[in-house]
Amino acid sequence: MFLAARADARWFPPLAHAPESVGPFLAARLAAADHAWVADEDGAPLGFVILHGGVIEHLYVQPEHQRRGVGAALLARARAVSPGGLALWCFVRNRPARAFYAREGFIEAEETDGSGNEEREPDVRLVWRA
Ligand SMILES: CC(C)(COP(=O)(O)OP(=O)(O)OC[C@H]1O[C@@H](n2cnc3c(N)ncnc32)[C@H](O)[C@@H]1OP(=O)(O)O)[C@@H](O)C(=O)NCCC(=O)NCCS
C-alpha cells in the first residue's frame, strides 16, 4: 500500500532507500508503534495508519480506494486514542493530503525547506487539538 500510493502520486520524491527496505522499515515502525490499524473490505486491505507518541507516522490508502472515506475512518481511530491531540509531517507538494487534513481539522503549524528530512523535500507540520 505504501509503495502503491507513492507510485500513484507521481510528484512524491524518490524513495530515500531501496524499495526492498520498505517492508522491514515499516515492520520496525510497527513494532515501536503505540497503535496501528488496517482498514479492510472482505479481508482485502484498503489502507493503514501507524501512530507513535501522538504522531501519525504513516497513513496510506490504496490508490483505487482513495476518496471513499477510508482515510477519515483510520484517522477517527487515531483521534479516539489521542486526547492530547495529533501531529504529523506532510510534504508541501502533497496537496491531496493537505486538503484531506485541513478538512479533518488539522492546522499547518510549521513549514521547513526539507533540509531536515531524508528526501530533502520541503514539508509542513500539521497539528490537531482534541
Ligand atoms: C491522503 C489520504 C490518506 C486520504 O485518504 P482518503 O481515504 O482518500 O480520504 P477520505 O476519502 O477519507 O477523504 C477524502 C477527502 O480528502 C481530500 N482529498 C483526498 N484526496 C484528494 C485529492 N486527490 N485531491 C483533493 N482533495 C483530496 C478531499 O477533501 C476529499 O474529500 P472529497 O472527496 O469530498 O473532495 C490518501 O489520499 C492517501 O493515501 N494518499 C497517498 C499517501 C499520502 O499522501 N499519505 C499522507 C502522507 S502525510
The ligand as a Gaussian input file, in Angstrom:
#p B3LYP/6-31G(d) Opt

LIG

0 1
 C       -4.275000      11.426000       1.992000
 C       -5.046000      10.103000       2.060000
 C       -4.568000       9.280000       3.263000
 C       -6.552000      10.434000       2.240000
 O       -7.279000       9.211000       2.341000
 P       -8.690000       9.021000       1.597000
 O       -9.236000       7.710000       2.010000
 O       -8.503000       9.272000       0.140000
 O       -9.531000      10.248000       2.233000
 P      -11.101000      10.329000       2.538000
 O      -11.863000       9.597000       1.478000
 O      -11.355000       9.960000       3.949000
 O      -11.307000      11.912000       2.409000
 C      -11.372000      12.465000       1.126000
 C      -11.169000      13.972000       1.256000
 O       -9.779000      14.283000       1.393000
 C       -9.422000      15.313000       0.448000
 N       -8.712000      14.674000      -0.678000
 C       -8.296000      13.378000      -0.746000
 N       -7.679000      13.144000      -1.926000
 C       -7.724000      14.307000      -2.609000
 C       -7.272000      14.714000      -3.899000
 N       -6.631000      13.860000      -4.730000
 N       -7.471000      15.993000      -4.280000
 C       -8.115000      16.870000      -3.473000
 N       -8.590000      16.535000      -2.236000
 C       -8.384000      15.284000      -1.816000
 C      -10.756000      15.894000      -0.019000
 O      -11.198000      16.811000       0.968000
 C      -11.618000      14.656000      -0.004000
 O      -12.999000      14.924000       0.082000
 P      -13.853000      14.903000      -1.292000
 O      -13.523000      13.603000      -1.974000
 O      -15.264000      15.013000      -0.794000
 O      -13.380000      16.089000      -2.061000
 C       -4.891000       9.282000       0.748000
 O       -5.229000      10.123000      -0.340000
 C       -3.509000       8.705000       0.518000
 O       -3.211000       7.586000       0.946000
 N       -2.628000       9.463000      -0.186000
 C       -1.300000       8.975000      -0.547000
 C       -0.407000       8.784000       0.669000
 C       -0.303000      10.045000       1.459000
 O       -0.123000      11.133000       0.912000
 N       -0.407000       9.885000       2.789000
 C       -0.316000      11.011000       3.715000
 C        1.106000      11.344000       3.981000
 S        1.217000      12.724000       5.101000

